[in-house]
Amino acid sequence: MMKRRFSVAFGMLAVVILVLGTVGCAQKEEGTTSVAEIPYTTDSEAARAYCEKGEYLNDVGRGVEAREQFMAAVAEDPTFVRAHVGQSSAALSFKEFQTCLDNASEHLEGASDGEKLMVAINGSFLTNDTEQGVQLAKQLAEAYPESARAAIVLGGMQSAVNEHEAARASYARALELDPNSAGALFSMANNYLFSEPRDFAMAEEYANTMNAAFPNEAKVYELMGDIKRAQNNLDAALEAYNQATTMEPALAQAQHKRGHVNSFLGNYDDARAAYDAAIASAAPENKAGFAPYRAFTYVHAGEIDTALDELEAVAENVEAMGTPADQVKGFQVFALTSEATVALHSGRLDRAANAIERRNQLVTAIGEEIGTDDAIRLREANCEMWNGLLAAYSGDTDGAIAHADKIAMLVESDDNPRKLEPYHYVMGMAYLKQDNFEQAAEHLRQADYENNMYIRYHLALAEEGVGNAEEAKAFFADVAGYNFNSVGFALLREEAVERTGG
């Protein structure tokens, strides 16, 4: 994923930063006795062992494997709140995420205060009240000041609202408490890798520390490949991914990332072969998530119609790929959203309109399946964003503004400092398409340009139009050297390189 990254309110599945892991354990709290670590409130040793294993796997980015461990823990002890929360963090659909938290809530009476806070923190994503989630995470860290896990949870929530310096301080606190915490090391490396201000040398330092602590973990070499990509050392990135798959031949994610690197190098046949290998070896839960990236090779190559046709085929074949039933709609949305982005960018507006209509129908259905008012409302806002983008690209500025205003109305009461990013994205694109660069820049600066290179590129165009040439050039350079694959990056990488004189 980019940490392809969408706003927390509008992604495929909100990036639930709550990371559970193997940082120690304790039994149930007794009265008001202080407990150093957040307790595992279960009488089943087997359930706790499954949960601990799941937390480690989640920490190092093995979500599908982690989910299996959490499900095994719940099977051993259906009242085990921490295992339900863990499964929510590894959930593969919105519905599963909601169901896990509902199950956890049914058993709060026997849970520790820390576990109750964990349920509430993850629940903040369901209501788009991430600021409340940050406050709850602070309560968790204050209640368990000697808990590395509590510090990691706080860092994750701070990162979710773009408070990255605070997040790094929280992860550093976790490492003071447990220098070999996989969750803290992995989170710190990824924070420096993806979050502003980025520092690739620091990311590499934490990855090396993690490698020393976990020398048999292939995901560390995959992480190092990501860092080498960010450093624009693509040959070294390939070597790291090869090392990861040598250690663990079935590590589909590393195979998948070889496809990214070969896409950037222009080795499109090699890229497609890597993607095919990743899809073949991936668990059913991941196959349909990998498939659109194969289509992106054609975007990188400038073969737009071929890319659109392949994305359409992916959307049609998600179920046939063995995708679990509750995930089919989500992966169809991913493929159709990618198709819509390519079609909008390339001026194929009829095709974009069709893809947007179909993805919006699926997004609405997902909200209705979850069944809560917040789920329905937030997905309506997401649909308004895409309708607004279609209007903007079609030259209908008034229509785009109307859709943006609807987004603002739908999220007005949410306690989330990032809630208006989609509103500003639509407004910024509407003004940019009218060459109103000053208004475009004002809005795009308030959109998710920090995490989304497609938005950052268009902010660069707006700044260039205003006359801020040096700032625009810096933004173009950011995009050109980003090296993390997404449909937007596939569309714009070559243009960004050209604009920086590459």
C-alpha positions as CSV (number, residue, x, y, z in Angstrom):
1,M,0.0,0.0,0.0
2,M,1.1,3.5,-0.4
3,K,1.1,4.0,2.7
4,R,-0.3,4.9,-0.9
5,R,-1.9,6.7,1.3
6,F,-5.3,8.0,1.6
7,S,-6.7,10.3,4.3
8,V,-7.6,8.2,7.3
9,A,-11.3,9.0,6.8
10,F,-11.4,7.9,3.1
11,G,-9.0,5.0,2.5
12,M,-9.8,1.5,1.4
13,L,-9.6,0.6,5.0
14,A,-8.7,3.3,7.5
15,V,-5.0,2.7,8.4
16,V,-5.5,1.6,11.9
17,I,-2.2,2.4,13.5
18,L,-2.9,0.5,16.7
19,V,0.0,-1.9,16.7
20,L,-0.1,-4.7,19.2
21,G,3.1,-6.7,19.9
22,T,5.3,-8.8,22.0
23,V,6.5,-6.3,24.5
24,G,5.8,-8.3,27.7
25,C,2.6,-9.4,29.4
26,A,0.8,-9.4,32.7
27,Q,-2.2,-11.0,34.3
28,K,-5.5,-9.3,35.1
29,E,-5.3,-6.1,37.2
30,E,-6.2,-6.6,40.8
31,G,-7.9,-3.6,42.4
32,T,-5.8,-0.5,41.9
33,T,-2.4,-2.2,41.7
34,S,-0.1,-0.6,39.2
35,V,0.7,-2.8,36.1
36,A,3.7,-2.1,34.0
37,E,2.3,-3.6,30.8
38,I,-1.1,-3.6,29.4
39,P,-2.6,-6.9,30.6
40,Y,-3.7,-9.9,28.5
41,T,-7.0,-10.7,30.3
42,T,-7.4,-14.3,29.5
43,D,-7.1,-17.5,31.5
44,S,-6.1,-19.4,28.4
45,E,-2.4,-19.8,27.9
46,A,-3.0,-21.0,24.3
47,A,-5.1,-17.9,23.5
48,R,-2.5,-15.6,24.9
49,A,0.3,-17.3,23.0
50,Y,-1.7,-16.9,19.7
51,C,-2.3,-13.3,20.5
52,E,1.4,-12.6,21.3
53,K,2.4,-14.2,18.0
54,G,-0.3,-12.2,16.1
55,E,1.0,-9.0,17.7
56,Y,4.5,-9.6,16.5
57,L,3.4,-10.5,13.0
58,N,1.3,-7.4,12.9
59,D,4.3,-5.4,14.0
60,V,6.4,-6.5,11.1
61,G,3.8,-6.1,8.4
62,R,2.5,-9.7,8.2
63,G,-1.2,-8.8,8.5
64,V,-2.7,-11.8,7.0
65,E,-0.7,-14.2,9.2
66,A,-1.4,-12.0,12.2
67,R,-5.1,-12.2,11.5
68,E,-4.9,-16.0,11.6
69,Q,-3.3,-15.9,15.0
70,F,-5.8,-13.5,16.4
71,M,-8.7,-15.7,15.1
72,A,-7.1,-18.7,16.7
73,A,-6.8,-16.8,20.0
74,V,-10.5,-15.8,19.8
75,A,-11.4,-19.5,19.1
76,E,-9.6,-20.5,22.3
77,D,-11.2,-17.7,24.4
78,P,-14.1,-15.8,22.8
79,T,-14.1,-13.3,25.7
80,F,-10.5,-12.3,25.0
81,V,-10.8,-8.5,24.3
82,R,-7.2,-7.9,23.3
83,A,-7.4,-10.6,20.6
84,H,-10.5,-9.1,19.2
85,V,-8.8,-5.7,19.1
86,G,-5.8,-7.3,17.4
87,Q,-7.9,-8.9,14.7
88,S,-9.5,-5.5,14.1
89,S,-6.1,-4.1,13.5
90,A,-5.4,-6.8,10.9
91,A,-8.9,-6.8,9.5
92,L,-9.3,-7.2,5.7
93,S,-12.6,-5.4,5.3
94,F,-14.5,-2.5,6.9
95,K,-17.2,-5.0,8.0
96,E,-14.6,-7.2,9.7
97,F,-13.1,-4.2,11.5
98,Q,-16.5,-3.2,12.8
99,T,-17.5,-6.7,13.8
100,C,-14.2,-7.3,15.7
101,L,-14.7,-4.1,17.8
102,D,-18.4,-5.0,18.4
103,N,-17.2,-8.4,19.6
104,A,-14.7,-6.8,21.9
105,S,-17.3,-4.4,23.3
106,E,-19.5,-7.3,24.3
107,H,-16.8,-8.5,26.7
108,L,-15.5,-5.3,28.3
109,E,-16.8,-6.2,31.7
110,G,-13.9,-8.6,32.3
111,A,-11.3,-6.6,30.5
112,S,-8.5,-4.4,31.9
113,D,-8.7,-0.6,31.7
114,G,-5.9,-0.7,29.0
115,E,-7.9,-3.1,26.8
116,K,-11.0,-1.0,27.2
117,L,-9.0,2.0,26.0
118,M,-7.6,0.0,23.0
119,V,-11.2,-0.8,21.9
120,A,-12.1,2.9,22.1
121,I,-9.0,4.0,20.3
122,N,-9.6,1.8,17.3
123,G,-13.3,2.7,17.5
124,S,-12.3,6.4,16.8
125,F,-11.6,5.5,13.2
126,L,-15.2,4.3,12.7
127,T,-16.6,7.8,13.6
128,N,-13.7,9.8,12.0
129,D,-12.9,11.2,15.5
130,T,-9.2,10.6,15.4
131,E,-8.4,13.6,17.6
132,Q,-10.4,11.8,20.3
133,G,-8.4,8.7,19.5
134,V,-5.2,10.7,20.2
135,Q,-6.5,11.8,23.5
136,L,-7.5,8.2,24.4
137,A,-4.0,7.0,23.4
138,K,-2.5,9.7,25.7
139,Q,-4.6,8.3,28.5
140,L,-3.3,4.8,27.7
141,A,0.3,6.0,27.8
142,E,-0.3,7.8,31.1
143,A,-2.0,4.8,32.7
144,Y,0.8,2.5,31.6
145,P,3.9,4.7,31.7
146,E,6.3,1.7,31.6
147,S,4.5,0.1,28.7
148,A,6.3,0.1,25.3
149,R,3.1,-1.0,23.7
150,A,1.2,2.0,25.1
151,A,3.8,4.3,23.7
152,I,3.6,2.7,20.3
153,V,-0.2,3.1,20.3
154,L,0.2,6.7,21.1
155,G,2.8,7.2,18.3
156,G,0.5,5.5,15.8
157,M,-2.4,7.8,16.6
158,Q,-0.1,10.9,16.5
159,S,1.1,9.8,13.1
160,A,-2.5,9.3,11.9
161,V,-3.1,13.1,12.5
162,N,0.3,14.0,11.0
163,E,1.9,14.8,14.3
164,H,5.1,13.1,13.2
165,E,7.6,14.6,15.5
166,A,5.4,13.7,18.5
167,A,5.0,10.2,17.1
168,R,8.8,9.8,16.9
169,A,9.1,10.9,20.5
170,S,6.5,8.2,21.5
171,Y,8.3,5.5,19.5
172,A,11.6,6.6,21.1
173,R,10.0,6.3,24.5
174,A,8.9,2.7,23.5
175,L,12.5,1.9,22.6
176,E,13.8,3.2,25.9
177,L,11.4,0.8,27.6
178,D,12.2,-2.1,25.2
179,P,15.2,-1.6,22.9
180,N,14.2,-4.7,20.9
181,S,10.5,-3.8,20.4
182,A,9.7,-4.9,16.8
183,G,6.7,-2.6,16.8
184,A,8.7,0.5,17.8
185,L,11.6,-0.2,15.5
186,F,9.4,-1.0,12.5
187,S,7.2,2.1,13.2
188,M,10.2,4.4,13.6
189,A,11.8,3.2,10.4
190,N,8.6,3.6,8.4
191,N,7.9,7.0,10.0
192,Y,11.2,8.4,8.8
193,L,10.7,6.7,5.5
194,F,7.3,8.1,4.7
195,S,6.5,11.0,7.0
196,E,7.6,14.6,6.9
197,P,10.3,15.5,7.6
198,R,11.6,12.4,6.0
199,D,15.1,11.2,6.9
200,F,16.2,8.1,5.0
201,A,19.5,7.7,6.9
202,M,17.5,7.5,10.1
203,A,15.1,5.0,8.6
204,E,18.1,2.9,7.6
205,E,19.6,3.1,11.1
206,Y,16.4,1.8,12.7
207,A,16.1,-1.0,10.0
208,N,19.7,-2.0,10.8
209,T,18.9,-2.1,14.5
210,M,15.9,-4.3,13.8
211,N,18.0,-6.6,11.6
212,A,20.4,-7.1,14.5
213,A,17.5,-7.9,16.8
214,F,15.6,-10.1,14.4
215,P,18.2,-11.6,12.0
216,N,15.9,-14.3,10.7
217,E,13.0,-12.0,9.8
218,A,12.8,-11.6,6.0
219,K,10.5,-8.6,6.3
220,V,13.5,-6.6,7.6
221,Y,15.2,-7.1,4.3
222,E,12.0,-6.1,2.5
223,L,12.0,-2.9,4.7
224,M,15.6,-2.3,3.7
225,G,14.6,-2.6,0.0
226,D,11.9,0.1,0.6
227,I,14.6,2.4,2.1
228,K,17.0,1.8,-0.8
229,R,14.1,2.7,-3.1
230,A,13.6,6.0,-1.2
231,Q,17.3,6.7,-1.5
232,N,16.9,6.2,-5.3
233,N,19.3,3.2,-5.2
234,L,17.1,0.9,-7.2
235,D,19.8,-1.8,-7.8
236,A,20.3,-2.1,-4.1
237,A,16.6,-2.2,-3.5
238,L,16.3,-5.2,-5.9
239,E,19.2,-6.9,-4.1
240,A,17.4,-6.4,-0.8
241,Y,14.1,-7.8,-2.1
242,N,16.0,-10.7,-3.6
243,Q,17.6,-11.4,-0.2
244,A,14.2,-11.3,1.4
245,T,12.8,-13.9,-1.0
246,T,15.9,-16.0,-0.7
247,M,15.2,-16.2,3.0
248,E,11.5,-16.8,2.5
249,P,10.6,-17.8,-1.1
250,A,6.9,-17.4,-0.5
251,L,7.2,-13.8,0.7
252,A,4.8,-12.4,-1.9
253,Q,5.1,-8.8,-0.8
254,A,8.9,-8.7,-1.6
255,Q,8.2,-10.4,-5.0
256,H,5.6,-7.7,-5.6
257,K,8.0,-4.9,-4.8
258,R,10.5,-6.3,-7.3
259,G,7.8,-5.4,-9.8
260,H,7.7,-1.8,-8.6
261,V,11.5,-1.4,-9.0
262,N,11.5,-2.9,-12.4
263,S,8.6,-0.6,-13.4
264,F,10.7,2.4,-12.4
265,L,13.7,1.0,-14.3
266,G,11.6,0.5,-17.4
267,N,12.0,-3.2,-17.3
268,Y,8.3,-3.8,-17.9
269,D,8.4,-7.5,-18.9
270,D,10.4,-8.2,-15.7
271,A,8.0,-6.1,-13.7
272,R,5.0,-8.1,-15.0
273,A,6.7,-11.4,-14.4
274,A,7.4,-10.3,-10.8
275,Y,3.8,-9.2,-10.3
276,D,2.6,-12.5,-11.7
277,A,4.8,-14.4,-9.3
278,A,3.6,-12.4,-6.4
279,I,-0.1,-12.9,-7.3
280,A,0.5,-16.7,-7.8
281,S,2.2,-17.1,-4.4
282,A,0.0,-14.6,-2.4
283,A,-2.7,-15.7,0.0
284,P,-6.2,-15.4,-1.4
285,E,-6.7,-12.3,0.8
286,N,-3.9,-10.5,-1.1
287,K,-4.1,-11.6,-4.7
288,A,-6.7,-9.0,-5.8
289,G,-4.8,-6.3,-4.0
290,F,-1.6,-7.1,-6.0
291,A,-3.3,-7.4,-9.4
292,P,-3.8,-3.6,-10.2
293,Y,-0.1,-3.0,-10.0
294,R,0.5,-5.2,-13.0
295,A,-1.8,-2.8,-14.9
296,F,0.3,0.1,-13.6
297,T,3.2,-1.1,-15.7
298,Y,1.3,-0.1,-18.8
299,V,0.7,3.3,-17.2
300,H,4.4,3.7,-16.7
301,A,4.9,2.7,-20.3
302,G,2.4,5.2,-21.6
303,E,0.0,2.5,-22.8
304,I,-3.1,4.0,-21.2
305,D,-5.8,2.1,-23.0
306,T,-4.1,-1.2,-22.2
307,A,-3.8,-0.2,-18.6
308,L,-7.5,0.8,-18.4
309,D,-8.6,-2.5,-20.0
310,E,-6.5,-4.5,-17.5
311,L,-7.8,-2.6,-14.5
312,E,-11.3,-3.2,-15.8
313,A,-10.5,-6.9,-16.0
314,V,-9.2,-7.0,-12.5
315,A,-12.4,-5.4,-11.2
316,E,-14.4,-8.0,-13.0
317,N,-12.3,-11.0,-11.8
318,V,-11.8,-10.2,-8.1
319,E,-14.2,-12.9,-7.0
320,A,-12.7,-15.4,-9.4
321,M,-9.3,-14.9,-7.9
322,G,-10.5,-16.6,-4.7
323,T,-11.0,-13.4,-2.7
324,P,-13.0,-14.0,0.5
325,A,-16.5,-12.8,0.0
326,D,-16.4,-9.9,2.5
327,Q,-13.4,-8.4,0.7
328,V,-14.6,-8.6,-2.9
329,K,-16.3,-5.1,-3.0
330,G,-13.2,-3.5,-1.4
331,F,-10.8,-4.8,-4.0
332,Q,-13.2,-3.9,-6.8
333,V,-13.3,-0.4,-5.4
334,F,-9.5,-0.3,-5.5
335,A,-9.3,-1.4,-9.2
336,L,-12.1,0.9,-10.2
337,T,-10.6,3.9,-8.3
338,S,-7.3,3.2,-10.1
339,E,-9.2,3.0,-13.4
340,A,-11.0,6.3,-12.7
341,T,-7.8,8.1,-11.8
342,V,-6.1,7.0,-15.1
343,A,-9.2,7.9,-17.1
344,L,-9.5,11.3,-15.5
345,H,-5.9,12.2,-15.9
346,S,-5.8,11.1,-19.5
347,G,-9.0,13.0,-20.4
348,R,-11.1,9.9,-21.0
349,L,-14.0,11.4,-19.1
350,D,-16.8,9.0,-20.3
351,R,-14.8,6.1,-19.1
352,A,-14.0,7.9,-15.8
353,A,-17.6,8.6,-15.2
354,N,-18.5,5.0,-15.7
355,A,-15.8,3.8,-13.3
356,I,-16.7,6.4,-10.7
357,E,-20.4,5.5,-10.9
358,R,-19.6,1.8,-10.3
359,R,-17.0,2.4,-7.5
360,N,-19.4,4.7,-5.8
361,Q,-22.2,2.1,-5.9
362,L,-19.8,-0.4,-4.3
363,V,-18.6,2.1,-1.7
364,T,-22.2,2.8,-0.8
365,A,-23.0,-0.9,-0.5
366,I,-20.0,-1.3,1.9
367,G,-21.4,1.4,4.1
368,E,-24.8,-0.2,4.1
369,E,-23.3,-3.6,5.0
370,I,-21.5,-2.1,8.0
371,G,-24.8,-0.6,8.8
372,T,-23.8,2.3,11.1
373,D,-24.8,5.9,10.4
374,D,-21.1,6.9,10.5
375,A,-20.1,4.3,8.0
376,I,-22.8,5.4,5.6
377,R,-22.1,9.1,6.1
378,L,-18.3,8.7,5.6
379,R,-18.7,6.7,2.5
380,E,-21.2,9.2,1.1
381,A,-18.5,11.8,1.6
382,N,-16.0,9.6,-0.2
383,C,-18.4,9.4,-3.2
384,E,-18.9,13.1,-3.1
385,M,-15.1,13.5,-3.5
386,W,-15.0,11.4,-6.6
387,N,-18.1,13.1,-8.1
388,G,-16.4,16.4,-7.4
389,L,-13.2,15.3,-9.1
390,L,-15.1,14.3,-12.1
391,A,-16.8,17.7,-12.2
392,A,-13.5,19.4,-11.8
393,Y,-11.8,17.5,-14.7
394,S,-14.9,18.1,-16.8
395,G,-14.6,21.9,-16.4
396,D,-17.7,22.1,-14.2
397,T,-16.3,24.3,-11.5
398,D,-19.7,25.1,-9.9
399,G,-20.6,21.4,-9.8
400,A,-17.2,20.6,-8.2
401,I,-17.7,23.2,-5.5
402,A,-21.1,21.9,-4.8
403,H,-19.8,18.4,-4.2
404,A,-16.9,19.8,-2.1
405,D,-19.5,21.7,0.1
406,K,-21.4,18.4,0.6
407,I,-18.2,16.8,1.9
408,A,-17.7,19.6,4.3
409,M,-21.2,19.3,5.6
410,L,-21.0,15.5,6.0
411,V,-17.8,15.7,8.1
412,E,-18.6,18.9,9.9
413,S,-19.1,17.4,13.4
414,D,-16.1,15.0,13.2
415,D,-13.2,15.5,15.6
416,N,-10.5,14.9,13.1
417,P,-8.0,17.6,12.1
418,R,-7.7,16.1,8.6
419,K,-11.4,15.8,7.9
420,L,-11.4,18.6,5.3
421,E,-8.5,17.3,3.2
422,P,-10.9,15.7,0.6
423,Y,-12.9,19.0,0.4
424,H,-9.7,21.0,-0.3
425,Y,-8.6,18.4,-2.8
426,V,-11.7,18.8,-4.9
427,M,-11.6,22.6,-4.6
428,G,-8.0,22.8,-5.5
429,M,-8.4,20.6,-8.6
430,A,-11.5,22.6,-9.7
431,Y,-9.5,25.9,-9.5
432,L,-6.4,24.4,-11.1
433,K,-8.4,23.2,-14.1
434,Q,-9.5,26.8,-14.5
435,D,-5.9,28.1,-14.2
436,N,-6.9,29.9,-11.0
437,F,-3.5,29.1,-9.6
438,E,-3.7,31.2,-6.4
439,Q,-6.9,29.6,-5.3
440,A,-5.7,26.1,-6.4
441,A,-2.5,26.4,-4.3
442,E,-4.4,27.7,-1.3
443,H,-6.7,24.6,-1.3
444,L,-4.1,22.0,-2.3
445,R,-1.9,23.1,0.5
446,Q,-4.7,22.0,2.9
447,A,-5.3,18.7,1.1
448,D,-3.2,15.5,1.7
449,Y,-0.2,16.6,-0.3
450,E,2.1,15.4,2.4
451,N,1.2,11.7,1.8
452,N,-0.2,11.7,-1.7
453,M,2.3,12.4,-4.5
454,Y,-0.5,12.9,-7.0
455,I,-1.8,15.8,-5.0
456,R,1.7,17.1,-4.4
457,Y,2.4,17.2,-8.1
458,H,-0.7,19.3,-8.7
459,L,0.2,21.6,-5.9
460,A,3.6,22.0,-7.7
461,L,1.7,23.0,-10.9
462,A,-0.3,25.5,-8.9
463,E,2.8,27.0,-7.2
464,E,4.5,27.2,-10.6
465,G,1.4,29.1,-11.9
466,V,1.5,31.5,-9.1
467,G,5.2,32.2,-9.8
468,N,6.8,30.3,-6.9
469,A,9.3,28.5,-9.2
470,E,11.7,27.3,-6.6
471,E,9.0,25.8,-4.4
472,A,7.3,24.2,-7.4
473,K,10.7,22.7,-8.4
474,A,11.2,21.2,-5.0
475,F,7.7,19.6,-5.1
476,F,8.4,18.2,-8.5
477,A,11.7,16.7,-7.2
478,D,9.8,15.1,-4.3
479,V,7.5,13.4,-6.7
480,A,10.2,12.4,-9.2
481,G,12.3,10.6,-6.5
482,Y,9.5,9.1,-4.4
483,N,9.8,5.6,-5.8
484,F,6.7,4.1,-4.1
485,N,4.3,2.8,-6.6
486,S,0.7,4.0,-6.9
487,V,-1.5,4.8,-9.8
488,G,-0.8,8.5,-9.3
489,F,2.9,8.0,-9.3
490,A,2.7,5.8,-12.4
491,L,0.9,8.6,-14.2
492,L,3.3,11.4,-13.1
493,R,6.8,10.0,-12.4
494,E,8.1,10.6,-15.9
495,E,6.6,14.1,-16.1
496,A,8.0,15.0,-12.7
497,V,11.5,13.7,-13.7
498,E,11.3,15.9,-16.9
499,R,10.4,19.0,-14.9
500,T,13.4,18.5,-12.6
501,G,15.8,18.2,-15.6
502,G,16.2,14.4,-15.1
